[in-house]
Amino acid sequence: MSELDDRVSAYLDGELDENEHRSFEADLEASAAVRDELWRADRLRAALRSLGPVAAPRRAPARRRWPVMVAAAAAVLLVGLFALPALVGDDAAEALPDVAGLTAQHRRSTESATATDFVAISMAEAKRVAPDMAPMNLVAAFTGKGATQLVYEMTAPEPALSIFVKAGRCDLDDLDPAGERMSVNGTEAWTQVVDAYKVFVVNGEMGGKKVVFTVIGAAASAAAVEDAANHLPVDGH
């Protein structure tokens, strides 16, 4: 764990003395990196609290920080997620995204910092499966229902965009026929507005494995959401 992780965790735990507290809050005001780390830590803690008590591993140190527990759980969950394409190669099973459910998860995780159906994972684990969406920054991640949710920082009017990654392939014909078809980075994609959110579904590749991307952001930021979809590593690119 880095020194910044320690300071953020101690700050949230109320373990800093008066001078350390003042120093940390001065750093918060001066550094966007410190503010981002505190924001991520607070969101992940909120998600973990929604899960209830977590059993301590055997021979664990007396004092544990949340990134250690999250990383351990994430390692198991992500291995499970990407074991499927490793077993079946390029002919992965149908992986139809639950568009309504994922849209609700995006709203919960970006508005209220709760993740009812998803478990928060560490940024280190998330970055192993996160596509590079520069200049957007990865700020939070969750996993659940066989998918990984990657939350990226955006600008107003919607502060965040989610990319859900699910192992397998999606037959776009099985999605709501009221949706539209369009080209995303040279590959056919399905798109629709769901509850004021713009959604794109497109088949892609990560690490040589077939995956389905579901991109969700505010309909008011539809152009930015489409631009994000166009930067995904889709089939053949």
C-alpha positions in Angstrom: 0.0 0.0 0.0 1.3 3.5 -0.9 1.8 6.3 1.7 -1.2 8.1 0.1 -3.4 5.0 0.6 -2.3 4.9 4.3 -3.1 8.6 4.8 -6.5 8.4 3.0 -7.5 5.3 5.0 -6.3 6.9 8.3 -8.2 10.1 7.5 -11.5 8.1 6.8 -10.9 6.1 10.0 -10.4 9.2 12.1 -6.9 8.1 13.1 -5.0 11.2 12.2 -3.9 13.6 15.0 -4.8 17.3 14.8 -1.6 18.3 12.9 -1.9 15.3 10.5 -5.5 16.1 9.9 -4.8 19.7 9.0 -1.9 18.7 6.8 -4.1 16.2 4.9 -6.9 18.6 4.4 -4.4 21.1 3.0 -3.2 18.5 0.6 -6.8 17.8 -0.3 -7.3 21.4 -1.3 -4.1 21.6 -3.2 -4.0 18.2 -5.0 -6.5 16.8 -7.4 -4.8 13.4 -7.1 -5.4 13.3 -3.3 -9.0 14.3 -3.9 -9.5 11.6 -6.5 -8.0 9.0 -4.1 -10.2 10.0 -1.3 -13.3 10.0 -3.6 -12.4 6.4 -4.8 -11.8 5.2 -1.2 -15.0 6.6 0.1 -17.1 5.1 -2.8 -15.5 1.7 -2.3 -16.1 1.7 1.4 -19.7 2.6 0.9 -20.1 -0.4 -1.5 -18.4 -2.7 1.0 -20.6 -1.5 3.8 -23.6 -2.6 1.7 -22.3 -6.2 1.7 -22.4 -6.5 5.5 -19.6 -8.1 7.7 -16.6 -9.6 6.0 -15.0 -12.6 7.6 -11.3 -12.1 8.5 -8.8 -14.5 6.8 -6.7 -16.8 9.0 -3.5 -15.3 10.3 -4.6 -11.8 9.1 -2.8 -8.8 10.7 -4.7 -7.2 13.5 -5.2 -4.0 11.5 -6.4 -4.3 7.8 -7.1 -1.6 5.3 -10.0 -1.8 2.9 -7.8 -2.1 -0.3 -6.3 -5.4 1.0 -9.8 -7.0 1.5 -11.0 -5.6 -1.8 -8.0 -6.9 -3.8 -8.4 -10.4 -2.4 -12.0 -10.6 -3.3 -11.4 -9.0 -6.7 -8.7 -11.5 -7.6 -11.2 -14.4 -7.2 -14.0 -12.6 -9.0 -12.0 -11.5 -12.0 -10.4 -15.0 -12.4 -14.0 -16.3 -12.6 -15.1 -13.7 -15.0 -12.3 -14.3 -17.5 -12.1 -18.1 -17.1 -15.0 -18.5 -19.5 -13.3 -17.3 -22.7 -10.1 -19.1 -21.7 -12.1 -22.4 -21.7 -14.1 -21.9 -24.9 -11.8 -19.7 -27.0 -13.3 -17.4 -29.6 -16.6 -19.3 -29.7 -17.7 -18.0 -26.3 -21.3 -18.5 -25.3 -24.1 -15.9 -25.9 -23.6 -13.1 -23.4 -26.7 -10.9 -23.8 -26.4 -7.9 -21.5 -29.3 -7.0 -19.2 -29.5 -3.4 -20.5 -32.2 -2.2 -18.0 -30.3 -3.8 -15.1 -26.9 -2.4 -16.1 -28.5 1.1 -16.6 -29.9 0.9 -13.0 -26.5 -0.2 -11.7 -24.8 2.7 -13.5 -27.2 5.1 -11.9 -26.9 3.6 -8.4 -23.1 3.5 -8.5 -22.5 7.0 -9.9 -25.3 8.8 -8.0 -25.6 7.2 -4.6 -22.3 5.3 -4.3 -24.2 2.1 -3.5 -23.8 -1.1 -5.6 -26.7 -3.4 -4.6 -25.9 -6.2 -7.1 -22.2 -5.5 -7.6 -19.1 -5.7 -5.4 -16.4 -3.0 -5.4 -13.0 -4.0 -6.6 -9.6 -2.4 -6.2 -8.3 0.0 -8.9 -5.2 -2.3 -9.3 -7.4 -5.2 -10.3 -9.7 -3.0 -12.4 -6.8 -1.7 -14.5 -5.9 -5.2 -15.6 -9.2 -5.4 -17.6 -9.8 -1.7 -18.3 -9.4 -0.3 -21.8 -7.5 2.9 -22.1 -10.1 5.7 -22.5 -7.7 8.7 -22.2 -8.3 11.5 -21.5 -11.0 10.0 -19.3 -9.7 8.6 -16.0 -10.8 5.4 -14.4 -12.2 6.3 -11.0 -14.1 3.3 -9.7 -14.9 -0.3 -10.5 -17.3 -3.1 -9.5 -18.1 -6.6 -10.4 -21.3 -8.7 -10.4 -23.6 -10.8 -12.6 -20.7 -12.0 -14.6 -19.6 -8.5 -15.7 -17.0 -5.9 -14.6 -18.2 -2.3 -14.4 -15.6 0.3 -15.1 -16.5 3.9 -14.1 -14.7 6.7 -16.0 -14.7 10.4 -15.1 -16.5 12.7 -17.5 -17.5 16.4 -17.5 -20.9 18.1 -17.0 -23.8 17.5 -17.3 -23.0 13.8 -16.4 -19.9 13.3 -14.1 -19.4 9.6 -15.0 -19.6 7.0 -17.7 -19.7 3.2 -17.2 -18.3 0.5 -19.4 -19.5 -3.0 -18.5 -17.3 -5.8 -19.8 -18.9 -9.3 -20.1 -17.1 -12.4 -21.4 -18.8 -13.9 -24.5 -20.6 -12.7 -27.7 -23.8 -10.8 -28.1 -26.2 -11.3 -31.1 -27.5 -7.8 -31.5 -30.7 -9.1 -33.0 -31.6 -10.4 -29.5 -31.6 -6.9 -28.1 -34.7 -4.6 -28.1 -35.7 -4.2 -31.8 -36.7 -0.6 -31.0 -33.0 0.2 -30.6 -31.0 1.6 -33.5 -28.0 0.1 -35.3 -24.9 2.1 -36.1 -21.2 1.7 -36.8 -18.8 2.0 -33.8 -15.1 2.0 -34.7 -16.0 0.1 -37.9 -18.2 -2.6 -36.2 -22.0 -2.7 -35.9 -23.4 -1.7 -32.6 -26.8 -1.4 -31.0 -27.8 1.8 -29.3 -30.9 3.1 -27.4 -31.9 5.7 -24.8 -33.0 4.0 -21.6 -34.3 6.1 -18.7 -32.5 9.2 -19.8 -29.2 7.3 -20.4 -27.6 6.6 -23.8 -26.6 3.0 -24.1 -24.3 1.3 -26.7 -23.7 -2.5 -27.0 -20.9 -3.7 -29.1 -18.8 -6.9 -29.4 -15.1 -6.5 -28.8 -11.8 -8.1 -27.8 -9.6 -7.8 -24.8 -6.4 -9.7 -24.4 -7.3 -11.9 -27.4 -10.6 -12.9 -25.8 -14.1 -12.1 -27.0 -16.1 -9.8 -24.8 -19.3 -7.7 -24.9 -19.0 -4.0 -24.1 -22.0 -2.0 -22.8 -21.4 1.7 -22.6 -23.7 3.8 -20.5 -23.8 7.6 -19.9 -26.3 10.5 -19.8 -28.4 11.0 -22.9 -27.6 14.7 -22.5 -24.0 13.7 -23.2 -24.8 11.3 -26.1 -22.0 12.6 -28.3 -19.4 11.9 -25.5 -20.9 8.4 -24.9 -20.7 7.6 -28.6 -17.1 8.9 -28.7 -16.2 6.6 -25.8 -17.7 3.7 -27.6 -15.7 4.5 -30.7 -12.5 4.1 -28.7 -13.2 0.6 -27.5 -11.1 -2.4 -28.8 -13.9 -3.8 -31.0 -13.8 -6.8 -33.3 -11.1 -6.5 -35.9 -9.5 -3.4 -34.4 
